[in-house]
Amino acid sequence: MASVTPAMSPMRTRALGGLRSVANNAVSIVVFLAAWQVAAMLVNSPFFPAPHRIVNAFIRLARDGDTMGNSLWQHCWASLYRVLVGFAAGVVLGVPMGLLMGLMPRFYASTRSVLEPFRFIPPIAWIPLAIIFFSGLTRFAFLIFIGSFFPVFTSTLVGVARVEPIHRKVALVYGASKRYVLTHIVLPTVLPDILGGMRVGLGAAWLTIVAAELSGGTSVGLGRMMVNYAELLAIPEIVVGMILIGALGFAMNEVLLVAERRLFRWRWQVTL
């Protein structure tokens, strides 16, 4: 038994750390809700609803749907599906293009005057053109792609520049092919930056989908639901949509964080 204890100790430590984190976050939520309730009582305005009114609005939407007959789950799935499609397109194109530009710095230097200005055009600015040229899922996927592509592309490009030249040269000296260098040296080095860029791009994707759904062209989606209730001045239902967007985005971000922790445990070992 004595030989088992040291092996179990790190697992027990991680479990206790996880429980402590959950408890701390639970306390933070309770404190936040309490402060919200007190602020709502002090303001005493129908435009600043208390937490229990938000809960009641959520129950009504989950049970009866919205004023158009669409269920709350239809709205959630519509927005989530659009984000997944556009975000996947941004990653699929952003990673290879970032690798290509990073491995061919002269080519990037010659074309950056064309590429870089697009990075500073906000996805919302593309909405008028998207309305003209696209419809349905393609419109939303295009806008989300624009929002998520550049964070992934830029992080990949920067990650390639961090690859130690000595590692590449040693592999080439021992007869490694360019493909081997790419898959065994460049990609493992750049992957942490790619995942970091994906997290940033995910936030941009959710920001973009809400703006795109606010512009119209669809009857379902959390952004569309919020606009419909804004016209009725129904603040609790609007806040429900905001909370669901935050919850879905948070859940997707946590999935990426779990993957990052498992793949790169050494990056999470530095503490103060």
Contacts in CASP RR format, 6 or more apart in sequence:
PFRMAT RR
TARGET T0000
AUTHOR 0000-0000-0000
METHOD contacts of the structure
MODEL  1
MASVTPAMSPMRTRALGGLRSVANNAVSIVVFLAAWQVAAMLVNSPFFPA
PHRIVNAFIRLARDGDTMGNSLWQHCWASLYRVLVGFAAGVVLGVPMGLL
MGLMPRFYASTRSVLEPFRFIPPIAWIPLAIIFFSGLTRFAFLIFIGSFF
PVFTSTLVGVARVEPIHRKVALVYGASKRYVLTHIVLPTVLPDILGGMRV
GLGAAWLTIVAAELSGGTSVGLGRMMVNYAELLAIPEIVVGMILIGALGF
AMNEVLLVAERRLFRWRWQVTL
33 51 0 8 1.000
36 50 0 8 1.000
36 51 0 8 1.000
37 50 0 8 1.000
37 51 0 8 1.000
39 48 0 8 1.000
40 48 0 8 1.000
40 49 0 8 1.000
40 50 0 8 1.000
40 51 0 8 1.000
41 50 0 8 1.000
46 235 0 8 1.000
47 233 0 8 1.000
47 235 0 8 1.000
48 235 0 8 1.000
49 57 0 8 1.000
49 235 0 8 1.000
49 236 0 8 1.000
49 239 0 8 1.000
53 236 0 8 1.000
54 236 0 8 1.000
54 239 0 8 1.000
54 240 0 8 1.000
54 243 0 8 1.000
56 236 0 8 1.000
57 234 0 8 1.000
57 236 0 8 1.000
57 237 0 8 1.000
57 239 0 8 1.000
57 240 0 8 1.000
58 72 0 8 1.000
58 240 0 8 1.000
58 243 0 8 1.000
61 72 0 8 1.000
61 237 0 8 1.000
61 240 0 8 1.000
62 71 0 8 1.000
62 72 0 8 1.000
62 73 0 8 1.000
65 71 0 8 1.000
65 72 0 8 1.000
66 72 0 8 1.000
66 75 0 8 1.000
66 225 0 8 1.000
66 228 0 8 1.000
66 229 0 8 1.000
66 237 0 8 1.000
67 228 0 8 1.000
67 229 0 8 1.000
67 232 0 8 1.000
68 219 0 8 1.000
68 228 0 8 1.000
70 219 0 8 1.000
70 220 0 8 1.000
70 225 0 8 1.000
72 225 0 8 1.000
72 240 0 8 1.000
72 244 0 8 1.000
74 220 0 8 1.000
74 221 0 8 1.000
75 220 0 8 1.000
75 221 0 8 1.000
75 222 0 8 1.000
75 223 0 8 1.000
75 224 0 8 1.000
75 225 0 8 1.000
75 241 0 8 1.000
75 244 0 8 1.000
76 221 0 8 1.000
76 222 0 8 1.000
76 244 0 8 1.000
76 248 0 8 1.000
78 218 0 8 1.000
78 220 0 8 1.000
78 221 0 8 1.000
78 222 0 8 1.000
79 209 0 8 1.000
79 210 0 8 1.000
79 213 0 8 1.000
79 221 0 8 1.000
79 222 0 8 1.000
79 223 0 8 1.000
79 245 0 8 1.000
79 248 0 8 1.000
80 248 0 8 1.000
81 137 0 8 1.000
82 137 0 8 1.000
82 140 0 8 1.000
82 141 0 8 1.000
82 144 0 8 1.000
82 209 0 8 1.000
82 212 0 8 1.000
83 144 0 8 1.000
83 202 0 8 1.000
83 205 0 8 1.000
83 206 0 8 1.000
83 209 0 8 1.000
83 252 0 8 1.000
85 137 0 8 1.000
85 140 0 8 1.000
85 141 0 8 1.000
85 144 0 8 1.000
86 140 0 8 1.000
86 141 0 8 1.000
86 142 0 8 1.000
86 144 0 8 1.000
86 145 0 8 1.000
86 148 0 8 1.000
86 205 0 8 1.000
87 144 0 8 1.000
87 145 0 8 1.000
87 148 0 8 1.000
87 201 0 8 1.000
87 202 0 8 1.000
87 205 0 8 1.000
89 141 0 8 1.000
89 144 0 8 1.000
89 145 0 8 1.000
89 148 0 8 1.000
89 149 0 8 1.000
90 145 0 8 1.000
90 148 0 8 1.000
90 149 0 8 1.000
90 152 0 8 1.000
91 148 0 8 1.000
91 152 0 8 1.000
91 198 0 8 1.000
93 145 0 8 1.000
93 149 0 8 1.000
93 153 0 8 1.000
94 149 0 8 1.000
94 152 0 8 1.000
94 153 0 8 1.000
94 156 0 8 1.000
95 152 0 8 1.000
95 153 0 8 1.000
95 156 0 8 1.000
95 194 0 8 1.000
97 153 0 8 1.000
97 156 0 8 1.000
98 153 0 8 1.000
98 156 0 8 1.000
98 157 0 8 1.000
98 160 0 8 1.000
99 156 0 8 1.000
99 160 0 8 1.000
99 182 0 8 1.000
99 186 0 8 1.000
99 187 0 8 1.000
99 190 0 8 1.000
100 107 0 8 1.000
101 107 0 8 1.000
101 108 0 8 1.000
101 111 0 8 1.000
101 115 0 8 1.000
101 153 0 8 1.000
101 157 0 8 1.000
101 160 0 8 1.000
102 108 0 8 1.000
102 156 0 8 1.000
102 157 0 8 1.000
102 160 0 8 1.000
102 161 0 8 1.000
103 160 0 8 1.000
103 182 0 8 1.000
103 186 0 8 1.000
105 161 0 8 1.000
108 115 0 8 1.000
108 157 0 8 1.000
118 150 0 8 1.000
119 150 0 8 1.000
119 154 0 8 1.000
123 143 0 8 1.000
123 144 0 8 1.000
123 146 0 8 1.000
123 147 0 8 1.000
123 204 0 8 1.000
123 207 0 8 1.000
123 208 0 8 1.000
123 211 0 8 1.000
124 208 0 8 1.000
124 211 0 8 1.000
126 142 0 8 1.000
126 143 0 8 1.000
126 146 0 8 1.000
127 143 0 8 1.000
127 211 0 8 1.000
127 212 0 8 1.000
127 215 0 8 1.000
130 139 0 8 1.000
130 142 0 8 1.000
130 143 0 8 1.000
130 212 0 8 1.000
131 139 0 8 1.000
131 215 0 8 1.000
131 217 0 8 1.000
134 142 0 8 1.000
135 217 0 8 1.000
136 217 0 8 1.000
136 218 0 8 1.000
139 212 0 8 1.000
139 217 0 8 1.000
140 209 0 8 1.000
140 212 0 8 1.000
140 213 0 8 1.000
140 218 0 8 1.000
143 208 0 8 1.000
143 209 0 8 1.000
143 211 0 8 1.000
143 212 0 8 1.000
144 205 0 8 1.000
144 208 0 8 1.000
144 209 0 8 1.000
144 212 0 8 1.000
146 208 0 8 1.000
147 201 0 8 1.000
147 204 0 8 1.000
147 205 0 8 1.000
147 207 0 8 1.000
147 208 0 8 1.000
148 201 0 8 1.000
148 202 0 8 1.000
148 203 0 8 1.000
148 204 0 8 1.000
148 205 0 8 1.000
148 208 0 8 1.000
151 197 0 8 1.000
151 198 0 8 1.000
151 200 0 8 1.000
151 201 0 8 1.000
151 204 0 8 1.000
152 194 0 8 1.000
152 197 0 8 1.000
152 198 0 8 1.000
152 201 0 8 1.000
154 197 0 8 1.000
155 193 0 8 1.000
155 194 0 8 1.000
155 196 0 8 1.000
155 197 0 8 1.000
155 198 0 8 1.000
155 200 0 8 1.000
156 190 0 8 1.000
156 193 0 8 1.000
156 194 0 8 1.000
156 197 0 8 1.000
158 193 0 8 1.000
159 189 0 8 1.000
159 190 0 8 1.000
159 193 0 8 1.000
159 194 0 8 1.000
160 186 0 8 1.000
160 190 0 8 1.000
162 189 0 8 1.000
162 190 0 8 1.000
162 193 0 8 1.000
163 185 0 8 1.000
163 186 0 8 1.000
163 189 0 8 1.000
163 190 0 8 1.000
164 189 0 8 1.000
167 185 0 8 1.000
167 189 0 8 1.000
168 181 0 8 1.000
168 185 0 8 1.000
168 186 0 8 1.000
171 180 0 8 1.000
171 181 0 8 1.000
171 184 0 8 1.000
171 185 0 8 1.000
172 181 0 8 1.000
176 184 0 8 1.000
191 263 0 8 1.000
191 264 0 8 1.000
192 260 0 8 1.000
192 263 0 8 1.000
192 264 0 8 1.000
192 267 0 8 1.000
195 256 0 8 1.000
195 259 0 8 1.000
195 260 0 8 1.000
195 263 0 8 1.000
196 256 0 8 1.000
196 260 0 8 1.000
198 256 0 8 1.000
199 253 0 8 1.000
199 256 0 8 1.000
199 257 0 8 1.000
202 249 0 8 1.000
202 252 0 8 1.000
202 253 0 8 1.000
202 256 0 8 1.000
203 249 0 8 1.000
203 253 0 8 1.000
206 245 0 8 1.000
206 246 0 8 1.000
206 248 0 8 1.000
206 249 0 8 1.000
209 223 0 8 1.000
210 222 0 8 1.000
210 223 0 8 1.000
210 226 0 8 1.000
210 245 0 8 1.000
213 221 0 8 1.000
213 222 0 8 1.000
213 223 0 8 1.000
213 224 0 8 1.000
213 227 0 8 1.000
214 223 0 8 1.000
214 224 0 8 1.000
214 226 0 8 1.000
214 227 0 8 1.000
216 224 0 8 1.000
216 227 0 8 1.000
218 224 0 8 1.000
222 241 0 8 1.000
222 244 0 8 1.000
222 245 0 8 1.000
223 241 0 8 1.000
223 245 0 8 1.000
225 237 0 8 1.000
225 241 0 8 1.000
226 237 0 8 1.000
226 238 0 8 1.000
226 241 0 8 1.000
226 242 0 8 1.000
229 237 0 8 1.000
229 238 0 8 1.000
230 238 0 8 1.000
260 267 0 8 1.000
261 268 0 8 1.000
END
